[in-house]
């Protein structure tokens, strides 16, 4: 039998799909190239935005034709939508061709549920709260061949007013360090030079464990692993990024000099409405501290445009904030209502046209800053981990610097997976161009 996994959403979902693939291949299944060729179709869902969720409903609906042609096809829906009670109920009532609905904490049950469906069981739904046991050592088939993603903490305790994640991923639950270290050592044996530590808030790692530990201590242990040359992590919450962590990173050269710190808004008023837990002055001081300790580092952020109550004055303050901080890149998003979150019920919701206009203005400011920062790298020789041929231009190869900047350059297949020196010859807003040395 063959399986096909369609993944929507973030890197946490991508890694969950790697574990799903591991579970299925352990049962003897082989991967299919398309859903049409598969006996088992797994849809790994995201519910961060309502518009994305509606798109996923459309994808699931289209699978009904496949089920009609081949009634033996098994369709599984898992991930955040499956964990969300209202979404799961909608799936059960509206998408009766779905065989299994599997919550975010129940991946290990998939092989058992598949056997039950084959024996004739009707739609099976397995969801649980955040107190459920979470399997820590599931098999993995890694989709990314140059970077091994490793979950270190699940869930989130922050309850930002715009975010559904704590409701579908649960409260923070750290993996025991022995599982993390074992997975990282196995990745090194498999030839991975880079690992990515995943969590909604990696800075909170260890606070919930019986034997208290910290993210900084985990980084120190991971740094000792032979074969691993780069360690990345995401995401960091600015309010939990303390001086001890900064000093630890400074002492460990394998930790990548890329700091992704989502600010989300440019005024204290909006930050308070979002329940972010810090002020703009605090965030600016943190950026100054990082730049002082890591002059060559890159710093990126996330920004939500058009949050309820955002005035023109607030927006202009956000533009001023960007110009003042001069960050390498900002991932910008239009605010969209998410049912079940406090922000969806807030007054002073902005019109779509206003949000789009502000987004364009913000992107223009940030693009100018990004280009200015990148241009300073012309002539520099940077170590680049080669990922493979560029999707947009197969004549070139692409790779990533320690600071997470994408580099395009002429290369060959023998370079893939290697860290090579590349001299930067030109820059764009989103990437660098260079020549291997």
Backbone torsions as a table, in degrees:
resi	resn	phi	psi	omega
1	UNK	NA	152.8	-178.2
2	UNK	-122.8	150.7	-178.9
3	UNK	-123.4	156.1	175.1
4	UNK	-137.7	132.2	-180.0
5	UNK	-115.7	125.0	173.9
6	UNK	-106.8	119.0	-175.1
7	UNK	-109.6	129.5	173.0
8	UNK	-115.5	145.4	170.4
9	UNK	106.5	-152.0	-166.4
10	UNK	-86.6	-176.0	179.8
11	UNK	-67.0	-27.3	175.1
12	UNK	-62.4	-41.9	177.7
13	UNK	-66.2	-40.2	178.2
14	UNK	-58.9	-42.3	-179.7
15	UNK	-70.1	-37.1	174.4
16	UNK	-58.4	-39.7	178.9
17	UNK	-65.0	-33.7	175.7
18	UNK	-63.5	-37.2	178.1
19	UNK	-72.3	-36.4	176.3
20	UNK	-61.5	-44.3	177.8
21	UNK	-60.9	-40.3	178.3
22	UNK	-62.2	-43.1	178.9
23	UNK	-63.0	-43.9	-176.9
24	UNK	-69.7	-39.8	-179.5
25	UNK	-71.6	-29.2	174.7
26	UNK	-63.8	-28.2	177.7
27	UNK	-85.5	2.6	176.2
28	UNK	96.7	3.2	179.5
29	UNK	-78.9	156.2	177.6
30	UNK	-118.4	150.5	-179.5
31	UNK	-72.5	143.3	173.3
32	UNK	-104.1	154.2	-179.3
33	UNK	-78.2	-29.8	-178.5
34	UNK	-137.6	163.8	177.6
35	UNK	-63.8	-35.2	-178.9
36	UNK	-61.7	-28.9	-177.0
37	UNK	-88.2	-6.4	-169.4
38	UNK	-93.7	149.5	172.1
39	UNK	-90.2	-29.5	177.8
40	UNK	-126.2	124.5	179.0
41	UNK	-114.3	123.2	179.2
42	UNK	-111.0	123.0	176.6
43	UNK	-107.2	109.0	-178.8
44	UNK	-94.7	111.7	-163.6
45	UNK	-101.6	162.6	177.1
46	UNK	-127.5	142.8	178.9
47	UNK	-130.4	22.6	-178.6
48	UNK	-62.1	-42.2	178.5
49	UNK	-119.4	141.6	-178.0
50	UNK	-66.0	-35.2	179.4
51	UNK	-64.4	-39.1	178.0
52	UNK	-66.4	-38.4	179.9
53	UNK	-64.4	-40.1	178.2
54	UNK	-63.8	-37.8	176.9
55	UNK	-62.2	-40.1	-179.6
56	UNK	-67.3	-39.6	175.5
57	UNK	-56.6	-40.2	178.3
58	UNK	-62.4	-42.8	179.1
59	UNK	-63.0	-45.0	179.6
60	UNK	-63.6	-40.4	178.4
61	UNK	-59.9	-38.5	-179.4
62	UNK	-66.3	-21.2	179.7
63	UNK	-72.8	-11.6	179.8
64	UNK	-61.7	-34.5	179.2
65	UNK	-63.9	-40.3	177.9
66	UNK	-63.0	-41.2	-179.8
67	UNK	-66.9	-34.7	179.3
68	UNK	-66.2	-42.8	179.6
69	UNK	-68.4	-42.3	-178.6
70	UNK	-130.9	91.1	-177.1
71	UNK	-60.3	-17.7	-179.8
72	UNK	-79.9	-10.3	176.7
73	UNK	-61.2	133.9	178.0
74	UNK	-104.8	125.9	-178.6
75	UNK	-112.1	125.6	-178.6
76	UNK	-116.9	132.5	172.6
77	UNK	-116.7	123.6	-179.4
78	UNK	-134.3	-175.0	178.9
79	UNK	91.5	-162.2	-169.8
80	UNK	-65.4	-37.2	177.4
81	UNK	-63.8	-38.3	-179.6
82	UNK	-69.2	-29.4	179.1
83	UNK	-79.6	-29.6	179.3
84	UNK	-70.2	120.6	-172.3
85	UNK	-58.8	-45.8	-178.0
86	UNK	-65.3	-39.2	178.8
87	UNK	-67.5	-40.9	179.8
88	UNK	-64.0	-40.0	178.3
89	UNK	-65.7	-38.9	178.0
90	UNK	-64.1	-40.5	178.5
91	UNK	-62.0	-43.6	-178.6
92	UNK	-64.3	-34.9	-176.4
93	UNK	-88.5	-33.8	-173.1
94	UNK	-102.3	-24.1	-176.7
95	UNK	-119.6	71.2	-174.5
96	UNK	-71.9	-9.1	176.7
97	UNK	-81.1	-6.5	176.6
98	UNK	-79.8	131.5	-176.3
99	UNK	-92.0	-37.2	-175.3
100	UNK	-134.5	132.1	173.2
101	UNK	-117.0	116.7	-168.2
102	UNK	-124.2	118.4	-178.5
103	UNK	-68.6	172.5	-173.3
104	UNK	-68.5	-18.0	-177.6
105	UNK	-103.1	7.8	-168.7
106	UNK	-119.4	19.3	-175.2
107	UNK	-56.5	-37.7	-176.5
108	UNK	-62.2	-18.6	-178.7
109	UNK	-82.7	-8.2	-173.0
110	UNK	-56.3	-50.0	-179.5
111	UNK	-57.0	-41.2	179.8
112	UNK	-63.4	-43.5	-178.4
113	UNK	-67.8	-35.9	177.5
114	UNK	-61.7	-40.5	178.9
115	UNK	-64.5	-38.5	179.9
116	UNK	-65.8	-39.9	178.7
117	UNK	-64.7	-40.7	179.4
118	UNK	-64.1	-26.3	178.8
119	UNK	-85.3	-0.5	173.8
120	UNK	111.1	4.6	179.3
121	UNK	-66.3	146.9	176.2
122	UNK	-81.1	-170.1	-175.8
123	UNK	-48.3	123.7	-179.6
124	UNK	-108.0	131.7	179.2
125	UNK	-124.4	122.4	179.8
126	UNK	-126.3	107.0	177.1
127	UNK	-131.1	158.8	177.7
128	UNK	-153.9	160.2	176.7
129	UNK	-76.4	179.4	-174.2
130	UNK	-76.4	4.1	175.2
131	UNK	-91.7	-2.4	-177.7
132	UNK	-69.7	154.9	176.9
133	UNK	-68.8	139.9	-179.2
134	UNK	-116.7	122.6	177.9
135	UNK	-63.4	131.2	-174.8
136	UNK	-103.7	-9.5	-171.4
137	UNK	-134.5	46.6	180.0
138	UNK	-72.9	150.9	176.4
139	UNK	-66.0	153.8	-174.4
140	UNK	-134.1	133.5	167.6
141	UNK	-111.7	105.7	-171.4
142	UNK	-77.8	125.7	178.4
143	UNK	-79.3	-36.6	177.7
144	UNK	-88.0	115.3	-173.0
145	UNK	-85.7	-7.7	-178.8
146	UNK	-108.5	-17.8	-177.5
147	UNK	-136.0	126.9	178.0
148	UNK	-94.7	118.7	178.8
149	UNK	-88.6	134.6	-176.3
150	UNK	-133.8	118.4	175.4
151	UNK	-70.7	132.5	175.8
152	UNK	-116.3	-23.7	179.8
153	UNK	-151.7	141.4	-179.5
154	UNK	-112.8	150.5	173.6
155	UNK	79.5	-177.3	-175.9
156	UNK	-155.7	141.0	179.2
157	UNK	-106.5	3.5	-168.3
158	UNK	-84.2	-29.5	177.6
159	UNK	50.6	53.9	170.1
160	UNK	-60.0	141.7	-168.9
161	UNK	-67.7	-15.8	-178.0
162	UNK	-98.3	-3.0	-164.5
163	UNK	-112.4	135.8	-179.7
164	UNK	-92.8	-11.1	-170.6
165	UNK	-54.2	-47.9	-179.1
166	UNK	-59.2	-25.6	-178.7
167	UNK	-80.9	-24.5	-178.0
168	UNK	-111.0	-19.7	177.0
169	UNK	-106.6	-9.4	176.2
170	UNK	81.2	-175.9	177.9
171	UNK	-75.3	165.5	-176.5
172	UNK	-64.3	130.7	176.7
173	UNK	-139.2	112.3	-177.3
174	UNK	-82.6	143.0	170.5
175	UNK	-75.2	146.9	173.9
176	UNK	-63.7	141.5	-173.9
177	UNK	-61.7	-30.8	-178.8
178	UNK	-63.4	-34.7	176.5
179	UNK	-67.0	-43.0	-178.8
180	UNK	-64.1	-47.5	-178.6
181	UNK	-64.4	-39.4	178.7
182	UNK	-63.8	-41.8	179.4
183	UNK	-65.7	-39.9	179.0
184	UNK	-66.2	-39.7	178.9
185	UNK	-66.3	-38.0	177.7
186	UNK	-65.4	-39.8	177.2
187	UNK	-61.5	-40.3	178.2
188	UNK	-63.1	-41.0	178.0
189	UNK	-62.6	-33.4	-179.5
190	UNK	-78.0	-4.7	176.0
191	UNK	101.8	3.3	178.0
192	UNK	-71.2	132.5	176.3
193	UNK	-96.9	-16.9	-175.6
194	UNK	-130.3	137.4	173.4
195	UNK	-120.7	149.5	176.1
196	UNK	-119.8	116.7	178.6
197	UNK	-85.8	128.3	-172.8
198	UNK	-113.8	143.1	174.1
199	UNK	-179.2	152.8	176.2
200	UNK	-63.9	-32.0	174.9
201	UNK	-148.9	90.6	-175.4
202	UNK	-64.2	-25.9	-178.5
203	UNK	-64.4	-20.4	-179.9
204	UNK	-85.8	1.0	-175.0
205	UNK	-54.2	134.6	171.1
206	UNK	89.2	-14.3	-176.6
207	UNK	-64.4	-26.5	-176.9
208	UNK	-97.3	-2.4	-177.5
209	UNK	-79.2	149.8	179.8
210	UNK	-56.0	-44.9	175.1
211	UNK	-97.6	103.7	-173.2
212	UNK	-56.7	132.6	175.6
213	UNK	-141.2	-175.3	-177.1
214	UNK	-141.3	164.9	176.6
215	UNK	-62.1	-38.9	179.2
216	UNK	-60.8	-43.0	179.2
217	UNK	-65.6	-37.9	177.3
218	UNK	-62.8	-43.5	178.3
219	UNK	-59.8	-39.1	179.2
220	UNK	-62.3	-39.9	179.4
221	UNK	-70.7	-42.1	179.3
222	UNK	-64.4	-33.3	-178.3
223	UNK	-62.6	-23.0	-177.1
224	UNK	-79.4	-13.5	-173.4
225	UNK	-72.2	123.3	179.8
226	UNK	-70.1	138.9	178.0
227	UNK	99.6	-32.0	175.8
228	UNK	-81.3	120.5	-176.9
229	UNK	-107.0	-19.9	179.1
230	UNK	-136.3	137.3	176.8
231	UNK	-125.4	118.7	175.5
232	UNK	-111.5	168.4	178.7
233	UNK	-156.4	150.0	171.9
234	UNK	-164.0	142.9	6.5
235	UNK	-114.3	153.3	176.2
236	UNK	-99.9	135.7	173.4
237	UNK	-91.2	127.4	-176.7
238	UNK	-53.8	-36.1	-175.1
239	UNK	-68.3	-19.3	-177.5
240	UNK	-107.2	6.5	-178.3
241	UNK	-89.1	92.7	-172.4
242	UNK	-94.4	173.9	-176.1
243	UNK	-66.6	-33.1	178.8
244	UNK	-61.3	-42.2	178.0
245	UNK	-64.7	-41.7	179.7
246	UNK	-61.6	-43.8	179.7
247	UNK	-66.7	-36.4	178.2
248	UNK	-64.0	-46.7	178.9
249	UNK	-60.2	-37.5	-179.3
250	UNK	-62.6	-31.4	-177.4
251	UNK	-85.7	-11.5	-173.6
252	UNK	-116.6	100.4	-174.8
253	UNK	-65.4	-20.1	179.7
254	UNK	-73.9	-20.3	180.0
255	UNK	-72.8	123.1	-174.9
256	UNK	-63.4	143.1	-178.7
257	UNK	-87.7	56.4	176.0
258	UNK	-130.7	122.9	-178.0
259	UNK	-116.0	109.5	177.0
260	UNK	-101.4	110.1	-174.4
261	UNK	-127.2	94.0	-177.4
262	UNK	-63.9	116.9	178.3
263	UNK	-87.7	-37.0	174.6
264	UNK	74.8	-29.6	179.7
265	UNK	-155.3	160.0	-174.3
266	UNK	-106.8	7.9	177.9
267	UNK	-136.5	153.6	178.9
268	UNK	-62.8	-35.2	179.7
269	UNK	-59.1	-48.4	-179.3
270	UNK	-69.1	-38.8	178.8
271	UNK	-60.9	-37.5	178.1
272	UNK	-68.7	-41.8	177.0
273	UNK	-62.6	-31.4	179.6
274	UNK	-82.7	-11.4	-176.6
275	UNK	61.7	47.5	-177.6
276	UNK	-84.3	-24.7	172.9
277	UNK	85.1	15.1	175.2
278	UNK	-150.6	170.6	179.7
279	UNK	-110.5	166.7	177.1
280	UNK	-63.5	-39.2	180.0
281	UNK	-63.9	-39.4	176.3
282	UNK	-61.0	-46.3	-178.5
283	UNK	-62.6	-43.6	179.4
284	UNK	-62.3	-40.4	178.4
285	UNK	-63.5	-38.1	178.3
286	UNK	-64.1	-43.0	178.3
287	UNK	-62.5	-43.2	178.6
288	UNK	-61.7	-40.8	179.3
289	UNK	-63.2	-42.7	179.4
290	UNK	-65.5	-46.6	-179.0
291	UNK	-63.2	-33.5	179.2
292	UNK	-68.5	-39.4	-178.1
293	UNK	-85.6	-27.2	-176.5
294	UNK	-132.7	76.6	-175.6
295	UNK	-59.6	-28.2	-177.5
296	UNK	-95.8	3.0	-177.3
297	UNK	-72.1	160.6	170.7
298	UNK	-109.1	143.9	179.9
299	UNK	-127.0	125.8	179.8
300	UNK	-124.5	165.0	-176.6
301	UNK	-148.2	172.6	170.8
302	UNK	-117.0	144.6	177.6
303	UNK	-137.7	134.1	174.8
304	UNK	-102.4	124.4	-179.2
305	UNK	-101.8	134.2	175.0
306	UNK	84.5	28.9	175.9
307	UNK	-63.7	147.6	-179.2
308	UNK	-50.6	129.8	179.4
309	UNK	90.1	-3.0	178.8
310	UNK	-69.6	116.9	178.6
311	UNK	-92.1	171.2	175.3
312	UNK	-60.7	-36.8	178.3
313	UNK	-63.3	-41.8	176.8
314	UNK	-61.1	-43.7	-177.8
315	UNK	-64.9	-42.1	178.2
316	UNK	-63.9	-34.0	176.9
317	UNK	-66.4	-35.2	177.5
318	UNK	-66.1	-41.6	176.8
319	UNK	-62.4	-41.7	178.9
320	UNK	-64.7	-38.3	177.1
321	UNK	-60.0	-45.9	179.2
322	UNK	-61.3	-44.6	-179.9
323	UNK	-64.1	-34.6	-178.6
324	UNK	-73.5	-43.8	-175.2
325	UNK	-78.7	-31.5	-178.2
326	UNK	50.0	68.9	178.0
327	UNK	-88.0	153.4	-176.5
328	UNK	-63.9	-36.5	-178.5
329	UNK	-161.0	150.1	174.0
330	UNK	-128.2	125.4	173.8
331	UNK	-88.1	113.5	-170.4
332	UNK	-108.1	142.9	-176.3
333	UNK	-136.7	139.2	170.0
334	UNK	-74.3	133.2	175.4
335	UNK	-65.3	133.4	173.2
336	UNK	-134.5	141.0	-178.3
337	UNK	-59.9	139.1	172.9
338	UNK	-124.7	111.4	-179.7
339	UNK	-53.8	138.3	179.7
340	UNK	94.7	-3.0	177.4
341	UNK	-111.5	149.9	179.8
342	UNK	-57.9	-36.3	-176.7
343	UNK	-63.4	-28.1	-179.5
344	UNK	-65.4	-23.2	-178.6
345	UNK	-100.7	1.6	-177.8
346	UNK	-72.0	149.9	175.4
347	UNK	-75.0	174.8	175.6
348	UNK	60.9	45.0	172.6
349	UNK	-70.2	138.2	-175.2
350	UNK	-89.2	151.3	176.4
351	UNK	-69.8	147.4	-178.2
352	UNK	-58.0	-39.9	-178.2
353	UNK	-62.1	-39.1	178.9
354	UNK	-64.8	-44.3	-179.2
355	UNK	-63.2	-43.2	-179.5
356	UNK	-64.8	-41.7	179.2
357	UNK	-62.0	-44.1	179.6
358	UNK	-67.2	-37.3	178.4
359	UNK	-61.0	-44.3	179.5
360	UNK	-61.4	-43.0	180.0
361	UNK	-64.6	-41.2	179.9
362	UNK	-66.1	-43.1	-179.8
363	UNK	-63.0	-36.3	179.3
364	UNK	-63.5	-43.9	178.6
365	UNK	-63.4	-47.7	-177.4
366	UNK	-66.6	-38.4	179.3
367	UNK	-61.3	-38.6	177.4
368	UNK	-64.4	-40.7	179.1
369	UNK	-66.6	-45.3	-179.2
370	UNK	-59.8	-44.4	179.8
371	UNK	-64.1	-42.7	179.3
372	UNK	-59.7	-43.9	179.4
373	UNK	-66.4	-44.4	-178.2
374	UNK	-64.2	-35.8	-178.5
375	UNK	-62.3	-24.2	178.3
376	UNK	-68.9	-15.5	-177.4
377	UNK	-89.1	-7.3	179.2
378	UNK	-60.6	128.9	-177.7
379	UNK	94.5	-14.9	179.4
380	UNK	-77.1	148.4	173.6
381	UNK	-105.0	117.1	-173.5
382	UNK	-119.8	139.8	174.0
383	UNK	-72.7	129.7	-175.1
384	UNK	-126.7	128.5	173.0
385	UNK	-84.3	116.1	-174.5
386	UNK	-77.6	124.7	-176.8
387	UNK	-98.5	-31.8	180.0
388	UNK	148.4	-172.8	178.7
389	UNK	-63.5	145.5	177.2
390	UNK	-68.2	135.3	179.6
391	UNK	-67.7	-33.7	-178.0
392	UNK	-84.2	-26.6	-180.0
393	UNK	-142.9	88.7	-176.4
394	UNK	-59.8	-14.4	177.6
395	UNK	-71.5	-18.3	179.9
396	UNK	-113.5	158.1	174.1
397	UNK	-106.4	156.7	176.8
398	UNK	-126.1	152.6	179.1
399	UNK	-151.7	-176.1	-174.7
400	UNK	-133.8	137.7	177.2
401	UNK	-80.6	171.1	174.5
402	UNK	-57.0	-30.8	-178.3
403	UNK	-91.6	13.1	174.7
404	UNK	70.8	25.5	174.5
405	UNK	-92.3	135.5	-180.0
406	UNK	-79.7	135.2	-179.9
407	UNK	-125.2	132.3	174.2
408	UNK	-106.1	139.7	-175.5
409	UNK	-163.1	156.4	173.7
410	UNK	-70.7	136.3	-177.7
411	UNK	-158.8	-165.8	177.8
412	UNK	-145.5	168.4	-173.9
413	UNK	-63.1	-25.2	179.9
414	UNK	-66.3	-18.5	-179.2
415	UNK	-80.4	-20.1	-173.5
416	UNK	-59.2	129.8	-179.7
417	UNK	86.9	-5.0	179.7
418	UNK	-99.8	155.0	172.6
419	UNK	-101.3	114.8	-175.1
420	UNK	-122.7	153.4	176.0
421	UNK	-78.9	132.9	178.2
422	UNK	-128.9	128.3	177.4
423	UNK	-87.4	125.4	-176.8
424	UNK	-78.2	125.8	-176.6
425	UNK	-112.9	-22.3	-179.2
426	UNK	-158.0	160.1	-179.0
427	UNK	-138.2	151.8	170.1
428	UNK	-124.1	-178.8	179.6
429	UNK	-63.0	-41.0	-170.9
430	UNK	-105.6	-10.6	-178.0
431	UNK	-155.4	169.4	177.3
432	UNK	-115.3	156.5	173.8
433	UNK	-119.9	147.1	-178.7
434	UNK	-161.5	-175.8	178.6
435	UNK	-129.2	131.1	177.1
436	UNK	-61.6	144.1	178.0
437	UNK	-83.7	NA	NA
